[in-house]
């Protein structure tokens, strides 16, 4: 199967607007350690067999999953929640494109809450804001506040997931700083992708320590020493122990395994990540 982009994967599993509110349970149900996996990592397997791949993730021992689309179960949160319960896994949250969140943040958040999750994350900055320079970043930051307020009303936390481009310097500050200057930390949190922070020229543990009050989630990755490619958590040049220590200090809710591209069978890669992360969090 041809690889698919994050945007395509999200679009394929997008939830229809107008979802009615439903009962929910806590995201931590059944989770022994605050470890989750972003299912974008397994996107090609998920497209072939959504339920079967979730079963394999459960068999590996992952306590929770973070969705990036819902496959054939789109619009069926009760069924999906029951399936997760049968597998003994929790939902830590989900990624939803900014456009969908902007159209109906309440519906997106309610879907996640029905699954038992508490975190709605916008996975990237749309091009129209990136192209607007620092003012575009500031505008985006401000728009996120209203969406965060809507999500909070149904018990969901809205976060933003970074890449490396936010760390470009403009007028003495990174574009990230310009954006954060407009984001209310009470309404919008961060899901810090440690790989992209390092690619942006900043040590992840230092970034987490500096912005700890804003951070709800960590995307945990490894970085190959020579090539700089994506690698399983706990391998390569990333100081994972320092990152986990900083995450504990910041009281992060979840440590979410993600590998944008795997250079070995995906399930083998995420098994390595889980084992290494369990050791550090135990």
Secondary structure, DSSP 8 states (H G I E B T S, - for coil): -----HHHHHHHT---S---------TTTT-SSSEEEEGGGGHHHHHH-HHHHHHHHHHHT-SEEEES--GGGTT-HHHHHHHHHHHT-EEEEEE--HHHHHH-HHHHHHHHHHTT--EEEE-S--HHHHTTHHHHHHHHHHHHHHHHHHHHTTT-EEEEE--SGGG-EETTEEHHHHHHTTS-TTTEEEEEEHHHHHHTTS-HHHHHHHTGGGEEEEEE-EE-TTT--EE-TT-BT--HHHHHHHHHHTT-SEEEE--SS-SS-HHHHHHHHHHHHHHHH-
